[in-house]
């Protein structure tokens, strides 16, 4: 559901990166770290206090982060498919990765609206639903038809237009 935000966040991140406004230091409280460690343990399928590299994106998302797949691969050091499937890490190795994901710039409501405004050819606060569907399945982290249908349910008016400010509010409330 947040793939559109991931796409728009990617655009936003790269614009912030060019402006030199990224790299916020992430500090967690002792209670947060304890909660993270407990959640991390739930993903340990073997009982060796480690998780597979392939599980790290899911753990990060379960802990409230929403990095793109590209960001996760960068955080992991761009591992090979074999490393992704077989390499395991403990919590002490995972925590700095989580801090890196947490420090990634987050988009705001205004950022997302601005990203969608690019597709507003009429300047009336709407975008064509069909065009938005194409964007969702071709740009950024691509959605499949079922995901797009779920995301777009009830968002198009009788003319096939999507009021993007309401759309962003809807997505951010989910």
N, C-alpha and C positions, 0 to 999 in steps of 0.2 A: 504494500500500500504506500510505503514511503519512497518508492523508487523515483517518483517525480521529484521529490525533495532531494533525493540523492543526486539526481541529474542537476537540478538547479543549484544544490550545494556545491557540486563540483565546479560549476561555472563561477559561483560566488567565491569559492576557495581560491581558484586560480586568479581571480581579480584581486582578492585580498593579498595573495602571495606576491603579486606584482607590486602591490603597494607597500609590502613589507610589514603587514599587520597580522602575522600569524606566529605561532609558537608560544602560546600561552602555557605557562607552567601549571600542571595539574597536581594538586595536593589533596589527599584523601585523609579523612579522620581515621583514628584507630578503629572506631565502630564500623565505618564503611569498609575498611580493609578486612575486618573480621567477617562481615557479611559477604564480601566478594570471595573470600577464601571458602566460606561455606557453600556458596553457589558453584564455585569452581569444583569443589569436591563432588557435587552432584553429577558432573560430567565425567568423572573418573570411572570408567567402565571396568577397569581391571583391578583396581584397588591398590595401585602403586603410587598414589598421590600425584599422578601426572595425567595429562590429557593429550590427545593427538592434535597436531597442528591443524588438521582439518576441522576440529571442533572450535577453534579459537574465534572465528567470526560469530558463531552461535552464542558462545559464552559472552562475548562483548555485547551483543545485542540483548541478551538476557539481562545484562547488567546496565541497560539503559543507554548504551552507546549505539551509534548508527553509522559506523564508517562504511564507505563503499568497499566493494570487493577489492578494487584496485588499491585503496588505502591499506586494507588488511594485508594484502600481499606485500606491499612496500614495508609495512611494519614488521612482517615476518622475514624480511630480507629476500623477497622474491624466490621462495623455495621451488624446487622441482616438483613434479607431480608425485614422484616417489617419496620425497621428503614430506610433502603434505600428507600423504597417506600413512607414513611410517614413523616420522619423527614425533617425539613426545616431549612435553615440557612440564616442569613443576610450577607451583604457584609463584615462587620467588622470581622465576623467569617470566611468567605471564604478567605480573603486576606492572612492570615498566611498559609492556606492550599496551596494557589497558590505559595507563597514564598518557601514552602517546595518542591513543584513539580519543581519549577524553579531551586532550588539548587541541584537537582539530577544530577549526572554526565551525561554528554552528550557524545555520541560516535563520533568519527571523521571518516573521510574517511578511514584512515589507520586502525582504530579499526575494521571497518566493513569488510575490505579486509582481515585482519588477521583472523577474524571469519570465513569467507568463505574458506580461504586457508586450513582449517582443512579438508574440503571435497575434496580438489584437490589431488587425489590419484596419478596422473601422474606428478605433479609438473610443469605443463605447463600453468598455469593461467586459467584453465577451470574446471568446475564441470559438472557432468551429470545433464541435465535438469530434468530428472525423479527423481534423488536423491534430488535435490533442492526442487522439488514439494513435496516430502515426508516430508522433513524437515519443509516446510512451513505449512503443514497440521497436523503435529504431535508434534512439539516442540514449546515452548514459547506460545504466544497467537495465537492459531491455526486459519488459514485462511480456508475459504470454497473454493470449486472448482472454483466458479466464480471469487472470489478475486485473486486466484492463476493465473487463465487464464489471467486476466487483468494485473497482475504484470509481467507475463512472456511473454506477447505478443511481438513478434519480438526479443526476447532475445536469442533464441536457434539457433545455426547454423544448417547446413544440417545434421550434425552427432548427433544432440541432445545435444550438449555441450553449456554451457553458459560461456562466458568470464566474470569472476566475477568482474574484475576491471571496465569494461564498465558497467556491471549490477549495481554496487554500484553508479557509476557516474549518471546513468540513474535515479535510485531511489532517490538520493539526489537532483536531479534537479527538481523533480516533486513537 
